[in-house]
Amino acid sequence: QVQLVESGGGLVQPGGSLRLSCAASGFTFSSCRMSWYRQAPGKERELVAGISPGGSTNYADSIKDRFTISRDNAKNTVYLQMNSLKPEDTAVYYCYARSPGWSTGYWGQGTQVTVSS
């Protein structure tokens, strides 16, 4: 059974930092592309960052140079280091796993990030 459990969200002041974690189980983590998405109130869910099994990364333009995605295959965990946070980064952040052999991807339950003074 695939499980993705996010943690690390919370309330932070503008300019602050947070590190999100997504602990995965129930599948071969090292073979999967992992991504972080976010959804702000009243907006569609959007891709924030992705990392391939080999470690190649891609980022949304809105967070490039502020956020860093990484993975630890020994711990079956993907991270999102978020620096220089802005109020517009406020959203629920979701972890997403996708493998070429799957008919669908899998989502975590999400973790709330609120950037406010």
N, C-alpha and C positions, 0 to 999 in steps of 0.2 A: 504494500500500500504506500503510494507516494505521499510524503508529508513535507511541507515547507513551513517553517516556523520563523517568522520575523521577530526581531527584537531591536531595541536601541532607540526607538523613537522617544519623543518628549517635547517639552517646551524649551526653546532656546531664544536668546536675544539676537537681534540682527547682528551679523558679523561673527556669530559664534559657529561652533562646529558640533557635529554629531557623527557617530559611526553606527550604521545599521548592519545587522547581521541576519543571515538567513541560513538556518540549519536544515539540511536536507536529509531525507532517509527514504528507503524503499525503492531506490533505483541506483543505477551506476552513475554516480555524480560526475565522475571525471570524464564521462562521455557526452555530457549534456551541455548545451548552451544555456547559460544563466543570464537573466536580465532583471533589472529593476524598472518598475513602472510607477507612476504616481497619478493620483486623481484628486483634484481640488474640487471643492463644492461647486456644483453647477457646471463643471467642465468634464470633458471626456478623459478617459484614462490615456496617458501618454507615456511613450518610452523615454526613460531617463538614461539608461546605460545598459550595455550588454557585454558579455565576455564569452569567448568561444572556449571549447575544451582545450585548445592550445594556448589560450591566454590573450588572443587578439581582442581588442576592446573597441567599442564605438560609443559615442555620447551624443546626446541632444545638444544642439547649439546653445540652448539657454543655460546649460550648466557646465559647459566645457571649461576647463581650467579651474573649476571650483570643486568638482566632484571626481572621485576616483573609485572605479570598481575593481575588485580583486577577488581571487578565489584561493581557497586552501583545500586542495583535493584530499589531503590526509585527514582533514576535519570535516569534510563534506559541507563546507560552509562558503558562502559568498558574502562579500562585504560591500558596503557603499560608504566611503568616507566623504562627508559633506563639510566643506569649509566655506567661509564667507557667506553664510546663509542669509537669505533675503526673505522678507515677508511673503513674496510671491512663490517661495519654495514650500509654503504651507500646503500640506496635502496628506492623504493616506498613501503610504509607499508600500508597494506590493512586490514580492519576489515571484519570478516566473521561470519555470523549467521547461525546456523543449529538447526533444531528441528526434533525430531523423526517422527513427523507427516507430514513433508514436503517432497515433491518429489525432491526438490533441495534446496541448500543453497543460501544465498544472500551475495553479496559483496558490500562494500563501494567503493567510487571512488578513494581512495588512498591518501596518504600524503607523500610528499618527505622528506626524511631525508638524509642530506649530512654531512659527518664527514670529515673535512679537516682543515688543518692549513693555 
